[in-house]
Amino acid sequence: MPDVRLASPQGTWILLTTVLGSSMAMLDSTVVNVALPRIGRDLDASLGALQWTVNAYMVTLAGLILLGGSLGDRYGRRKIFVLGVVWFAVASLLCGLAPTSAVLIAARALQGIGGALLTPGSLALIQASFHPDDRSRAVGLWSGFGGIGAAVGPFLGGWLVAGPGWRWVFLLNVPLALLCVPVALRHVPESSGGKGAQGRFDVLGAVLGALSLALLTYALIEARTGSLAVTLTTVAGCAAAVAFVYVEKHRRDPMLPPDIFASRQFTAVNLVTLCVYAAFSGFFFLTALQLQVVAGYSPLAAGTALLPTTVLMLLFSSRSGALADRTGPRLPLTVGPLLCAVAMLLMLRVGKDADYLTDVLPAVLVMGAGMVVLVAPLTATVLASVDTARAGLASGINNAAARAAGLVAVAALPLLAGMGPEAYRSPTAFDAAFDRAMPICAGVLLAGAVLAAALVRRPAPGCLRPECKLHGCVTAPPLEAGRKVGPGRAAPPAHAGN
C-alpha cells in the first residue's frame, strides 16, 4: 500500500515533481496561441502553418495519451514520466531553434509524443505514491498548482514574446526539465500496474487513431484548395478511422475498450465534452489573434486580457463542484455551456481599437463564469459514470476526446468562417471572419447544452445496483420484493434522482 505522507519531505518532492512535469505540457497549450502572430511574421508562415503549429502537438498527444498511460503501468510510471519529460524538453529545444515553419511543426508533433508520455504519469504517480488518507488533498494541490500554471501561461507567453522573443516560449521547458528529472529520480518511488498491466499493447490502435486524426486534420486545413490530395487524404482518414473502430472492437486488450460506452452517462458526458472543448479551442485560438491583429493589443496585453477567466476558475471551481454534488450534473452541464455561448457572442463587440473594460472584459468574465459552472462538474461526472477500477481509463478517454475536439476545431473553424491563408495579416479580413466564427462556436456550445439537458442524469442516490451508476438511471432499477442485496440488508425502495 502507498505510504508516503503529504507533510513529509518526500511528499513535498513528489508533489513538486508532478506539478513541474504537468506544468510543462500545460504551459505550452496556453502560451503558444499568444505567440502565433509573431511566429507567423518571423517565419513567414501562412494561416495553415499556424494551425499546424497548434494541431501537430494535439494530434500526437490525443492519439497516444492512452498508450502513454499503458506504458507507465507496464514499465514503471516514474520511468515513463521521466522519459516523457526528457523527450518533451528535447522537442521543445528543437521548437525554439526551428529555422522554418515546417521544422517547427515537426518538432511540435514530437512535443506531443512527450506530452502523451508524461501527462498520464503525473497524476498516476500521486495516486500510486501517497497514503490513501492524503491522496485527495495531494490531488487537490496538484490541480490547484496546475491551475496557477494555466493562469500564468498567457501572461508569461505575452511577456516572453514581447521581451526575449517567441522562441523562449519553448526554450523555457529546458530548465524546467533539468529541475524536474533529478528530483524525480531521487525522491519519487517507482510503481507499476502489477500483473493487471501485463496485456499486449494496442500499438496498432494507437497508430490508426493518430493517423486518422492527422489525415482528417490535414484535409480540413487544406480543404479550401479543393485539390485531389485533399480528397485522397479525406478518404484515407475516414478509412483509418473505420479501421481503428474495427481493431478496438476485436482486440483482446484494446486501447479504447468499446464496452466502457455501455454507460449511457459516460457516453453522454463525452459527447458534451466534444462540443465544449471544440468551442473552447476555437475561441482561444482565434481570440488571441483577434486581440493582436485587429484590436492592436501587444502580445503581453493579449495574454493578460484573458487572465480573469482562469482566475475565476481558480477561485470558484471547488465551490462549483460542491454545488454540482447537491444539484446533480445536468444543471451545471446545461447552464455552463449556455453562459460560454453568451460570452462568445459578446466577443463580437471586440474590433478595431476595442476598449478592454467595456468590450473585452465583459465577455471574458462571462466566459470565466461559464467555465466555473461547467469544468469541475464535467470532470467529476466522467469519473463517477464508471466503476472506480476504470476511473483512470475514463479520465484518459475524456482527455483524449477534449484534445481531439480541439484539434478538429482549430482545423475546421477558419475554413467554416471563410478565412484565407493570409487572413491574419489583414485586420479587416480577419475581423470579418472572426465575426462569423464566434456564432459558430456559440452554436456548438448550444448543442452541448441540449445534449446535457437531454442525456445527462443524476444516478439515484444510494442505489446498490451497478446498472444505476453504469447507465445513468434517474430511478433505481426495481428489485424483487423482499430480495436481499447484501448480508442482512433488504432491497431499498426505488428513488428518483435529478
C-alpha positions as CSV (number, residue, x, y, z in Angstrom):
1,M,0.0,0.0,0.0
2,P,1.3,3.5,-0.8
3,D,2.5,5.1,2.4
4,V,4.1,8.5,1.6
5,R,2.6,11.2,3.7
6,L,1.9,14.7,2.2
7,A,3.5,16.5,5.1
8,S,6.8,14.6,4.8
9,P,9.8,15.9,2.8
10,Q,9.4,13.1,0.3
11,G,5.7,14.0,-0.2
12,T,6.7,17.6,-0.9
13,W,9.2,16.5,-3.5
14,I,6.7,14.1,-5.2
15,L,4.2,16.9,-5.4
16,L,6.8,19.4,-6.8
17,T,7.9,16.9,-9.4
18,T,4.5,16.1,-10.7
19,V,3.4,19.7,-10.8
20,L,6.6,20.7,-12.7
21,G,6.1,17.9,-15.3
22,S,2.4,18.6,-15.9
23,S,3.0,22.3,-16.0
24,M,5.4,21.9,-18.9
25,A,2.6,20.4,-21.1
26,M,0.0,22.8,-19.7
27,L,2.1,26.0,-20.3
28,D,2.7,25.1,-23.9
29,S,-1.0,24.7,-24.5
30,T,-1.7,28.2,-23.2
31,V,1.3,30.3,-24.3
32,V,1.6,29.2,-27.9
33,N,-1.6,30.9,-29.0
34,V,-0.4,34.3,-27.8
35,A,2.9,33.8,-29.8
36,L,1.2,32.8,-33.1
37,P,1.2,36.3,-34.8
38,R,5.0,36.7,-34.1
39,I,5.7,33.2,-35.2
40,G,3.8,33.8,-38.5
41,R,5.7,37.1,-39.1
42,D,9.2,35.8,-38.3
43,L,8.9,32.5,-40.2
44,D,6.7,33.9,-43.0
45,A,4.0,31.3,-42.2
46,S,0.5,31.1,-43.6
47,L,-2.6,30.7,-41.5
48,G,-2.5,26.9,-42.3
49,A,1.0,26.7,-40.9
50,L,-0.1,28.5,-37.7
51,Q,-3.0,26.0,-37.4
52,W,-0.5,23.1,-37.7
53,T,1.7,24.7,-35.1
54,V,-1.2,24.2,-32.7
55,N,-2.5,20.9,-34.1
56,A,0.7,18.9,-34.7
57,Y,1.1,18.8,-30.9
58,M,-2.6,18.0,-30.4
59,V,-2.6,15.1,-33.0
60,T,0.2,13.1,-31.3
61,L,-1.0,13.9,-27.8
62,A,-4.6,12.9,-28.4
63,G,-3.7,9.9,-30.4
64,L,-1.1,8.5,-28.0
65,I,-2.1,9.6,-24.5
66,L,-3.9,6.3,-23.7
67,L,-0.9,4.3,-24.9
68,G,1.3,6.5,-22.7
69,G,-0.7,5.6,-19.6
70,S,-0.4,1.9,-20.5
71,L,3.4,2.1,-20.9
72,G,3.6,3.6,-17.4
73,D,1.5,0.8,-15.9
74,R,3.7,-1.8,-17.6
75,Y,7.3,-0.5,-17.4
76,G,7.0,1.8,-14.4
77,R,5.2,5.2,-14.0
78,R,8.3,7.1,-12.8
79,K,10.4,5.7,-15.7
80,I,7.9,6.7,-18.4
81,F,7.2,10.0,-16.7
82,V,10.9,10.9,-16.7
83,L,11.2,9.7,-20.3
84,G,8.3,11.9,-21.2
85,V,9.9,15.0,-19.5
86,V,13.2,14.5,-21.3
87,W,11.5,13.9,-24.6
88,F,9.4,17.0,-24.2
89,A,12.4,19.1,-23.3
90,V,14.4,17.9,-26.3
91,A,11.4,18.6,-28.6
92,S,11.0,22.0,-27.0
93,L,14.6,22.8,-27.8
94,L,14.0,21.9,-31.4
95,C,10.9,24.1,-31.5
96,G,12.9,27.0,-30.0
97,L,15.7,26.6,-32.7
98,A,13.4,25.9,-35.6
99,P,14.5,27.9,-38.7
100,T,11.3,27.3,-40.7
101,S,7.6,26.7,-40.0
102,A,8.0,23.1,-41.3
103,V,10.7,22.3,-38.8
104,L,8.6,23.9,-36.0
105,I,5.5,21.8,-36.9
106,A,7.6,18.6,-36.9
107,A,9.1,19.5,-33.5
108,R,5.6,20.2,-32.2
109,A,4.5,16.7,-33.2
110,L,7.5,15.4,-31.2
111,Q,6.4,17.5,-28.3
112,G,3.0,15.8,-28.4
113,I,4.6,12.4,-28.0
114,G,6.5,13.6,-24.9
115,G,3.2,15.1,-23.6
116,A,1.5,11.7,-24.1
117,L,4.2,10.0,-22.0
118,L,4.3,12.5,-19.1
119,T,0.7,13.7,-18.8
120,P,-0.9,10.4,-17.6
121,G,2.1,9.7,-15.4
122,S,2.0,12.9,-13.3
123,L,-1.4,12.1,-11.7
124,A,-0.7,8.3,-11.6
125,L,2.4,8.9,-9.5
126,I,0.4,10.8,-6.9
127,Q,-2.2,8.0,-6.9
128,A,0.4,5.4,-6.5
129,S,2.7,7.1,-4.0
130,F,0.6,8.9,-1.3
131,H,-1.1,7.3,1.6
132,P,-4.9,6.9,1.0
133,D,-5.6,9.4,3.8
134,D,-3.6,12.1,2.0
135,R,-4.3,11.2,-1.6
136,S,-7.3,13.5,-2.1
137,R,-5.5,16.5,-0.7
138,A,-2.5,15.8,-2.8
139,V,-4.7,15.6,-6.0
140,G,-6.3,18.9,-4.9
141,L,-3.0,20.6,-4.5
142,W,-1.8,19.2,-7.8
143,S,-4.9,20.5,-9.5
144,G,-4.5,23.9,-7.8
145,F,-0.9,24.4,-8.7
146,G,-1.7,23.2,-12.2
147,G,-4.4,25.8,-12.4
148,I,-2.0,28.5,-11.4
149,G,0.3,27.4,-14.2
150,A,-2.5,27.7,-16.7
151,A,-3.4,31.1,-15.3
152,V,0.2,32.4,-15.6
153,G,0.6,30.9,-19.1
154,P,-1.0,33.6,-21.3
155,F,0.7,36.4,-19.3
156,L,4.1,34.6,-19.4
157,G,3.7,33.9,-23.1
158,G,2.9,37.6,-23.8
159,W,5.9,38.7,-21.7
160,L,8.3,36.3,-23.4
161,V,7.0,37.2,-26.9
162,A,7.3,40.9,-26.2
163,G,10.7,40.5,-24.5
164,P,13.3,37.9,-25.3
165,G,11.1,36.5,-28.2
166,W,8.7,33.8,-29.0
167,R,11.4,31.1,-29.1
168,W,11.6,31.3,-25.3
169,V,8.0,30.1,-25.1
170,F,9.6,26.7,-26.0
171,L,13.1,27.1,-24.6
172,L,11.7,27.7,-21.1
173,N,10.8,24.0,-20.9
174,V,14.5,23.0,-20.9
175,P,15.4,24.4,-17.4
176,L,12.1,23.1,-16.0
177,A,13.1,19.6,-17.2
178,L,16.6,20.0,-15.8
179,L,15.0,20.7,-12.4
180,C,12.3,18.0,-12.7
181,V,14.3,15.0,-13.8
182,P,16.9,14.7,-11.0
183,V,14.2,15.3,-8.3
184,A,12.0,12.6,-9.8
185,L,14.9,10.1,-9.9
186,R,15.9,10.8,-6.3
187,H,12.6,11.3,-4.5
188,V,9.8,9.7,-6.4
189,P,9.2,6.0,-5.8
190,E,8.7,3.7,-8.8
191,S,5.3,2.0,-9.2
192,S,3.6,-0.1,-11.9
193,G,0.2,-1.6,-12.6
194,G,1.3,-5.1,-11.5
195,K,0.0,-8.2,-13.2
196,G,-3.1,-6.4,-14.4
197,A,-1.0,-4.4,-16.7
198,Q,0.7,-7.3,-18.5
199,G,-1.6,-7.5,-21.5
200,R,-0.4,-6.7,-25.0
201,F,0.0,-3.1,-26.1
202,D,-2.5,-1.8,-28.6
203,V,0.1,-0.2,-30.8
204,L,-1.9,-0.7,-33.9
205,G,-4.9,1.0,-32.4
206,A,-2.8,4.0,-31.3
207,V,-1.2,4.3,-34.7
208,L,-4.5,4.1,-36.5
209,G,-6.1,6.7,-34.1
210,A,-3.3,9.2,-34.5
211,L,-3.1,8.6,-38.3
212,S,-6.9,9.2,-38.8
213,L,-6.7,12.4,-36.7
214,A,-3.7,13.7,-38.7
215,L,-5.2,12.9,-42.1
216,L,-8.6,14.4,-41.4
217,T,-6.9,17.5,-39.8
218,Y,-4.8,18.0,-42.9
219,A,-7.9,17.6,-45.1
220,L,-9.8,20.3,-43.1
221,I,-6.9,22.7,-43.1
222,E,-6.3,22.4,-46.8
223,A,-9.9,21.9,-47.9
224,R,-10.1,25.4,-49.4
225,T,-7.7,24.3,-52.2
226,G,-10.1,21.7,-53.4
227,S,-7.2,19.6,-54.7
228,L,-7.1,15.9,-55.4
229,A,-4.7,15.5,-52.5
230,V,-7.4,16.8,-50.1
231,T,-9.9,14.3,-51.5
232,L,-7.5,11.4,-51.2
233,T,-6.5,12.4,-47.7
234,T,-10.1,12.6,-46.6
235,V,-10.8,9.1,-47.9
236,A,-7.7,7.8,-46.3
237,G,-8.5,9.5,-43.0
238,C,-12.0,8.0,-42.9
239,A,-10.6,4.6,-43.8
240,A,-8.1,4.8,-40.9
241,A,-11.0,5.8,-38.5
242,V,-13.1,2.9,-39.6
243,A,-10.1,0.6,-39.2
244,F,-9.5,2.0,-35.7
245,V,-13.0,1.2,-34.7
246,Y,-12.8,-2.3,-36.1
247,V,-9.5,-3.0,-34.3
248,E,-10.7,-1.7,-31.0
249,K,-13.8,-3.9,-31.2
250,H,-11.9,-7.1,-32.0
251,R,-8.7,-6.8,-30.0
252,R,-8.3,-8.7,-26.7
253,D,-6.7,-5.7,-25.0
254,P,-7.9,-2.6,-26.8
255,M,-6.6,0.9,-26.1
256,L,-10.2,2.1,-26.2
257,P,-12.5,-0.7,-24.8
258,P,-15.9,-0.3,-26.6
259,D,-17.7,-1.7,-23.5
260,I,-16.9,1.4,-21.5
261,F,-19.5,3.2,-23.6
262,A,-22.2,0.8,-22.2
263,S,-22.5,3.6,-19.6
264,R,-25.0,6.0,-21.1
265,Q,-23.9,8.6,-18.7
266,F,-20.2,8.2,-19.8
267,T,-21.2,8.4,-23.4
268,A,-23.4,11.5,-22.9
269,V,-20.7,13.4,-20.9
270,N,-18.1,12.7,-23.6
271,L,-20.4,14.0,-26.3
272,V,-20.8,17.2,-24.2
273,T,-17.0,17.3,-23.9
274,L,-16.6,17.1,-27.6
275,C,-18.9,20.1,-28.1
276,V,-17.5,22.2,-25.2
277,Y,-13.8,21.7,-25.9
278,A,-14.2,22.2,-29.7
279,A,-15.8,25.6,-28.9
280,F,-13.2,26.5,-26.3
281,S,-10.2,25.6,-28.5
282,G,-11.6,27.6,-31.4
283,F,-12.4,30.6,-29.2
284,F,-8.9,30.8,-27.6
285,F,-7.1,30.2,-30.9
286,L,-8.9,33.0,-32.7
287,T,-9.3,35.4,-29.8
288,A,-5.5,35.6,-29.2
289,L,-5.2,36.5,-32.9
290,Q,-8.2,38.9,-32.9
291,L,-6.8,40.9,-29.9
292,Q,-3.4,41.4,-31.6
293,V,-4.3,41.5,-35.3
294,V,-7.5,43.6,-35.1
295,A,-7.7,45.3,-31.7
296,G,-4.0,46.2,-31.8
297,Y,-3.0,44.7,-28.5
298,S,0.6,43.8,-27.7
299,P,1.3,40.1,-27.0
300,L,1.6,40.9,-23.3
301,A,-1.7,42.8,-23.3
302,A,-3.4,40.0,-25.2
303,G,-2.2,37.3,-22.8
304,T,-3.2,39.4,-19.8
305,A,-6.6,40.2,-21.3
306,L,-7.7,36.5,-20.9
307,L,-6.3,36.1,-17.4
308,P,-9.6,36.8,-15.5
309,T,-11.1,33.6,-17.0
310,T,-8.6,31.3,-15.3
311,V,-8.5,33.4,-12.1
312,L,-12.3,32.9,-11.7
313,M,-11.8,29.1,-12.2
314,L,-9.1,29.0,-9.5
315,L,-11.3,30.9,-7.0
316,F,-14.6,29.2,-7.5
317,S,-14.2,25.8,-9.2
318,S,-14.2,23.9,-5.9
319,R,-17.4,25.5,-4.9
320,S,-18.9,24.7,-8.2
321,G,-18.0,21.1,-7.8
322,A,-19.7,21.0,-4.3
323,L,-22.8,22.7,-5.7
324,A,-23.0,20.1,-8.5
325,D,-22.9,17.4,-5.9
326,R,-26.1,18.8,-4.5
327,T,-28.0,19.7,-7.7
328,G,-26.8,16.8,-9.9
329,P,-24.7,17.2,-13.0
330,R,-27.4,18.0,-15.6
331,L,-28.0,21.6,-14.4
332,P,-24.3,22.8,-14.5
333,L,-23.6,20.9,-17.7
334,T,-26.5,22.7,-19.3
335,V,-26.1,26.2,-17.8
336,G,-22.3,26.3,-18.2
337,P,-22.2,25.9,-22.0
338,L,-25.0,28.5,-22.3
339,L,-23.0,31.1,-20.4
340,C,-20.0,30.4,-22.5
341,A,-22.1,30.8,-25.7
342,V,-23.2,34.2,-24.4
343,A,-19.6,35.1,-23.8
344,M,-18.7,34.3,-27.4
345,L,-21.4,36.4,-28.8
346,L,-20.2,39.3,-26.6
347,M,-16.8,38.9,-28.3
348,L,-18.5,40.3,-31.4
349,R,-18.0,43.7,-29.8
350,V,-14.2,43.3,-30.0
351,G,-13.0,45.1,-33.1
352,K,-10.5,47.8,-34.0
353,D,-9.3,49.8,-31.1
354,A,-11.5,47.8,-28.7
355,D,-11.7,49.1,-25.1
356,Y,-10.7,46.5,-22.6
357,L,-13.1,47.5,-19.8
358,T,-16.2,47.9,-22.0
359,D,-15.6,45.4,-24.9
360,V,-13.3,42.7,-23.8
361,L,-13.7,42.3,-20.0
362,P,-17.5,41.6,-20.0
363,A,-17.0,38.7,-22.4
364,V,-14.0,37.3,-20.5
365,L,-15.9,37.5,-17.2
366,V,-19.0,35.7,-18.6
367,M,-16.7,33.1,-20.2
368,G,-15.0,32.6,-16.8
369,A,-18.3,32.2,-15.1
370,G,-19.4,29.6,-17.6
371,M,-16.2,27.6,-17.3
372,V,-16.5,27.7,-13.5
373,V,-20.0,26.3,-13.6
374,L,-19.0,23.7,-16.2
375,V,-15.5,22.3,-16.0
376,A,-15.3,20.8,-12.5
377,P,-18.7,19.0,-12.7
378,L,-17.8,17.7,-16.2
379,T,-14.7,16.0,-14.8
380,A,-16.4,14.7,-11.7
381,T,-19.3,13.3,-13.8
382,V,-16.9,11.5,-16.1
383,L,-15.2,9.7,-13.2
384,A,-18.4,9.0,-11.4
385,S,-20.1,7.4,-14.5
386,V,-17.9,4.2,-14.5
387,D,-16.7,1.8,-11.9
388,T,-13.9,3.0,-9.7
389,A,-11.5,0.5,-11.2
390,R,-11.9,2.2,-14.6
391,A,-11.6,5.8,-13.4
392,G,-8.1,6.2,-14.9
393,L,-9.2,4.8,-18.2
394,A,-12.3,7.1,-18.2
395,S,-10.2,10.1,-17.4
396,G,-7.8,9.3,-20.2
397,I,-10.6,8.8,-22.8
398,N,-12.2,12.1,-21.8
399,N,-8.8,13.9,-22.0
400,A,-8.2,12.4,-25.5
401,A,-11.8,13.4,-26.5
402,A,-11.1,17.0,-25.4
403,R,-7.8,17.2,-27.3
404,A,-9.3,15.6,-30.4
405,A,-12.2,18.1,-30.4
406,G,-9.8,20.9,-30.0
407,L,-7.6,20.0,-32.9
408,V,-10.6,19.5,-35.2
409,A,-12.0,22.9,-34.2
410,V,-8.7,24.7,-34.9
411,A,-8.6,23.0,-38.3
412,A,-12.2,23.4,-39.3
413,L,-13.2,26.8,-37.8
414,P,-11.1,29.0,-40.1
415,L,-12.5,27.1,-43.1
416,L,-16.1,27.5,-41.9
417,A,-15.5,31.2,-41.2
418,G,-14.0,31.8,-44.6
419,M,-10.5,32.7,-43.5
420,G,-8.0,32.8,-46.3
421,P,-4.4,31.6,-45.9
422,E,-3.2,35.2,-45.3
423,A,-6.3,36.5,-43.4
424,Y,-4.3,37.1,-40.2
425,R,-2.2,39.6,-42.0
426,S,-5.2,41.8,-42.8
427,P,-7.1,43.3,-39.8
428,T,-10.2,43.9,-41.9
429,A,-10.3,40.4,-43.4
430,F,-9.6,38.7,-40.0
431,D,-12.2,40.8,-38.2
432,A,-14.9,39.8,-40.7
433,A,-14.0,36.1,-40.4
434,F,-13.9,36.3,-36.6
435,D,-17.4,37.8,-36.6
436,R,-18.5,34.7,-38.5
437,A,-16.6,32.3,-36.3
438,M,-17.9,33.3,-32.9
439,P,-21.6,32.5,-33.6
440,I,-20.4,29.1,-34.9
441,C,-18.6,28.4,-31.6
442,A,-21.7,29.6,-29.7
443,G,-23.9,27.2,-31.7
444,V,-21.6,24.3,-30.9
445,L,-21.9,25.2,-27.2
446,L,-25.7,25.3,-27.5
447,A,-25.6,21.8,-29.0
448,G,-23.6,20.7,-25.9
449,A,-26.1,22.3,-23.6
450,V,-29.0,20.5,-25.4
451,L,-27.2,17.2,-25.2
452,A,-26.6,17.7,-21.5
453,A,-30.2,18.6,-20.8
454,A,-31.5,15.6,-22.8
455,L,-29.0,12.8,-21.9
456,V,-27.2,13.5,-18.6
457,R,-28.8,12.2,-15.5
458,R,-28.1,12.0,-11.8
459,P,-27.6,8.4,-10.6
460,A,-30.2,7.6,-8.0
461,P,-28.6,8.2,-4.5
462,G,-27.8,5.1,-2.5
463,C,-28.7,2.7,-5.3
464,L,-26.9,-0.6,-4.7
465,R,-27.4,-1.9,-8.2
466,P,-24.5,-1.2,-10.7
467,E,-26.9,-0.5,-13.5
468,C,-27.9,2.8,-11.9
469,K,-24.3,4.0,-12.0
470,L,-23.3,2.5,-15.2
471,H,-26.4,3.6,-17.2
472,G,-27.3,6.9,-15.5
473,C,-30.7,5.8,-14.3
474,V,-32.9,8.5,-12.9
475,T,-34.6,5.9,-10.8
476,A,-33.2,2.8,-9.1
477,P,-33.8,-0.4,-11.1
478,P,-36.6,-2.3,-9.4
479,L,-35.7,-5.4,-7.4
480,E,-38.0,-8.2,-6.5
481,A,-39.9,-7.6,-3.3
482,G,-38.0,-8.8,-0.2
483,R,-34.9,-9.7,-2.2
484,K,-31.7,-9.4,-0.3
485,V,-28.9,-7.2,-1.7
486,G,-26.3,-7.9,0.9
487,P,-25.9,-9.7,4.2
488,G,-28.9,-8.8,6.3
489,R,-29.9,-5.9,4.0
490,A,-33.3,-5.7,2.2
491,A,-33.6,-4.1,-1.2
492,P,-34.1,-0.4,-0.9
493,P,-37.2,1.3,-2.4
494,A,-37.0,2.9,-5.8
495,H,-35.9,6.6,-5.6
496,A,-35.7,9.4,-8.1
497,G,-32.7,11.5,-8.9
498,N,-32.4,14.7,-10.9
